[in-house]
């Protein structure tokens, strides 16, 4: 397993985040994301923490970014707290199976637990992405009883 460090992304990381987001969409949903939309979307998060934040896993030997995840926020009136939503998870294929996601998740979980206002962590996963589901379950997450519905004004399927 590589020695990893986890750090918050900065605007200088935008290029790798865009590339990882496009690779994730291609791999999981067979979608080609338009750079003209993704680049300013990533920049918006990097410039405004109220929209979310990205965490990056860095291979200390090479200095390369080998994984990412983004956190966004959902207020829960039932719990009087904020859920952190994990989104935009991607691990470089060459680094998979080496604890990269685990390191990211453990870091985010510790940050959330120590924040005082976070009531839980959630994520959504493609129904057919069994590998990712197994990873999430291994980290102690469980499937909920909820289905997700949406109206998407940008990506038409």
N, C-alpha and C positions, 0 to 999 in steps of 0.2 A: 504494500500500500504506500502511495506517495505521501510525503509529509506535506500537509495542507495548511494554509492559513485562510481564514475567512475575513473578508472586509466588505465594507459598504462601497458600492460603486460610486464613481464620480463621472462628471461629463466626459472625461478622457476615455472612459470605458464604453462609450456609446456604440462604437463600431462593432466590437465583439458581441455586445448585447443584441444589437440588430441582427447580426449574423446568426447567433444562437436562436433567436426568436424565429427567424425564417427557417432554419433547419428543423426546429421543433415542429412548426406548422406543417412542413413538408412531410416529416416522418410520421407524425401522429394523425394528421387530418388530410393529408394529401393536398394541401393548399399551398399556393405560391403567394406569399404576402408581398404587397407592393412596397418597395423601399420608400417611395414618396409619402406613404402613410405611416409606415413603421418608424422611420427615423425621427420625425417630429413627435411621435407617440412616446418613444423611449426618452427623447430629450425632455419632454414635459415632466416625466417622472423624476428624472435626474435633477431637474431644476426646481421642483416643487414637491417636497416631502409629504405634503398633505394628500397628494395623489397616490403615493406609495413609495417604496424604496427597493432597490436591488441589492442583493448580497451576492458576492462572488467567491468562489473557491479558487485559490491560487496554488498551483504546484510550486512549492518553494524551490525545488531543484532547478526548474526551467524558468520560473516566473510567469508561466502561461496560465491564463484563465482556463480552468477545466470544467467549471460548472457555474450555474447561476440559479437564482430564484428571485421572484419579486413578491413583495408583501403589499397588499391593499387592505382597506379597512371597511368594516361593517359595524355600525352601531347596533347593539341589542338592547332594546328597551326591557326585555324580560330579565336580562342579567345586569342591567345598568353598567355595561362594559362594552369593550370593542373586541370583535373577532378579528384576528389577522387571517387574511386569505392568502394562501400560497398560490402563486400563479407563475407562468412563464418559467417552469422548471426545465432545465436542460443540462445534461452532462455530456461532454465531448465523448463520442463513441470510444476513443482510445482509452478513456479513463473510467469507463463503466465497470461496475463490479468491484471497485477499489475503495468504496466508502465515501465517495464525493458527496452524494446526496445526504448520506447520514451525517457528515460533518456540517453541511449547510443546515439541515433540519435541527440538529442538536444546538447549533448556534442560535438559530431563530427561536427555538423553544425556550432556551435560557434567557434570551432577550425579552421575550414575551412574558415569561414568568416573573422576571424582576422588574417589569415596567410599572406594575401596580394597577393599570387600567385595562389590561387585556384579559378577557374572560375565556378565551380559547383560540384554537387554530383550526382553520378549515381549508379544504381544497376541493376542487373538482377534477375528475379524471375521465378520459374517454371510456365509455362503457366496454370497449373491446381491448383496452390497454391493460391486459392481465399482468404483464411484467411490472408496470408501475404500481398497480394495485397491491401486488405482493410486497413491493418495497415499502409502501406506505403502511401496510398492516404490520410489517416487521418492526416499524418504528413506533408501534403502539396506537396508530390511528385506526378508526373503525368506520365502516360504511354507515351512512345514516339512512333513515327511512324516507328521506326527501328525494324527489326527482327535480330536475332543473328544467325550467321552461324559459324561452326567450323570444324576443323579436329582435332581429339583427338588421339594422339599417345600412350596414356597411358590407358585410360578407354575405353574399347571396348563395344559397346552396340549392 
